[in-house]
Amino acid sequence: MMPEAPSGPDHMTPDEFRAAGHATVDWIADFLAGVADRPIMPDVAPGDVRASLPPSPPSVGESFDALLDDVDSLIAPAVTQWQHPGFFGYFPANSSPPSVLGELVSAGLGVQGMLWSTSPACTELETHVLDWLAEACGLPDRFRSDGPGGGVIQDSASSASLCAVLAARDRSGGSEALPDLRVYTSGQAHSSIEKDVLVAGFGRHQLRVVPVDGDYAMDADALARMVEADLADGLVPCLVVATVGTTSSGAVDPVARIAEVASAVGAWVHVDSAWAGSATVCPEHSDLLDGLDRVDSYAFNPHKWLLTNFDCSAFYVADAAPLAASLSIVPDYLRNAASDSGEVVDYRDWQVPLGRRFRALKLWFVMRSYGTDGLRAHIRAHVAAAATLADRVRANPRLEMAAPLSLGLVCLRHVDGDEASERLLADVNSTGEAFLTHTKLDDRFVLRVAVGGTWTTATHVDRLADLFDDLA
Ligand SMILES: *Cc1c(COP(=O)(O)O)cnc(C)c1O
């Protein structure tokens, strides 16, 4: 007699899934409705969360109710409340109801979009929505998909700039030329640039740190001098990474001037606008795009300030061929007629990993639900609230602005110095009503207020200004 074939696990029935799904969405709706009443920083010591969990996985499946109860009692109280309207730390990590639902549909479809042929809609919706986004932001035509370039969604700006570093390295001669190649970025660039350069096989000495001006933007004249000196030494400038909206203070590098210097020597220019890029949906911020029509690649994160939950970094290239030249490896088991025809895009050639999630859905859900008018309203409310906060900082004799106001980012300090600034930060955060982080500019302690949370309104920003008045 044949042994009985193993029957597989018990799955939820469609009706059970429906009920559990409704309960989960109800839980999320309740969580968001109540998030403003939670403390922003959880009262959790290292190891507390693990101590609350069983040491081993269950051998017999548990009820979904038990799971959701644990999310409610063990997990939600132990996360930092990024969606709290008083969260002003780092840069925002937007989420929004349509984005969450787009993510849910992505999981439900369960596709892996490495190739066009492994899910045509995954690739084509992504191409299309990134063209929409380019149009909404007024990006130069060179980043649209009807030319040699186009857009792709990466998991993070760090990954996007890594792709730019790899393409630039290989366009300048690849591993053979590597020892002579040099990369330039300012001392205010994001730490991910240094990491990307090291990951791409460069030594630390091959990254040139360009000085900044009094407003913390790259000094393009200094860049030109460094490039010239390296050329004179027989070295090869291969890439300049400019930042539009630096992480510490929101400074904007002079991209047009930088592109002029770089193009004269054939170096790739990548623009990292991870946070500020979202503001370009508003035509009044189109100055952030100055010079972009001359650069090779550009990235910004809708997952920071455009209502789309992590991960969604929009990466645009003027020409995709160098990307594919660096990143395309075609084993026989991935060959297919569509790819061979040359008529389709295979996004695995535009990124480091092979596999890819259907991320375009959440961006599509967001753009259709809010419309470009809604996206603009979101940015404008925050930019206006930040301007009001900056006015209140200037009006307070105990405070001063530590950098020029930049969009939704206000950098300030206490006039009594670092100790007083650190104390103010701790005092504001200990209220549980607002959460700020800090940076250092010119070696001085600076409080950063990043206004941009999905649920953050002028009222929350006014409340923060009141806290400054009370506590400074
Ligand atoms: C936030 C930020 C990054 C990193 O973004 P990830 O998507 O988390 O990798 C890079 N550059 C700038 C300017 C940033 O503000």
The ligand as a Tripos MOL2 file, in Angstrom:
@<TRIPOS>MOLECULE
LIG
   15    15     1     0     0
SMALL
NO_CHARGES

@<TRIPOS>ATOM
      1 C1         17.5850   60.2190    4.5010 C.3       1 LIG1
      2 C2         18.6730   60.5210    3.5500 C.ar      1 LIG1
      3 C3         19.3720   59.4980    2.9180 C.ar      1 LIG1
      4 C4         19.1670   58.0510    3.2550 C.3       1 LIG1
      5 O1         17.9340   57.6140    2.8260 O.3       1 LIG1
      6 P1         17.5780   56.0630    2.8580 P.3       1 LIG1
      7 O2         16.4260   55.9550    1.9340 O.co2     1 LIG1
      8 O3         17.2370   55.7470    4.2670 O.co2     1 LIG1
      9 O4         18.7740   55.3190    2.3890 O.co2     1 LIG1
     10 C5         20.3100   59.8420    1.9770 C.ar      1 LIG1
     11 N1         20.5540   61.1280    1.6720 N.ar      1 LIG1
     12 C6         19.9030   62.1340    2.2680 C.ar      1 LIG1
     13 C7         20.2160   63.5410    1.8730 C.3       1 LIG1
     14 C8         18.9470   61.8590    3.2330 C.ar      1 LIG1
     15 O5         18.3080   62.8730    3.8330 O.3       1 LIG1
@<TRIPOS>BOND
     1     1     2 1
     2     2     3 ar
     3     2    14 ar
     4     3     4 1
     5     3    10 ar
     6     4     5 1
     7     5     6 1
     8     6     7 2
     9     6     8 1
    10     6     9 1
    11    10    11 ar
    12    11    12 ar
    13    12    13 1
    14    12    14 ar
    15    14    15 1
@<TRIPOS>SUBSTRUCTURE
     1 LIG1         1 GROUP 0 **** ****
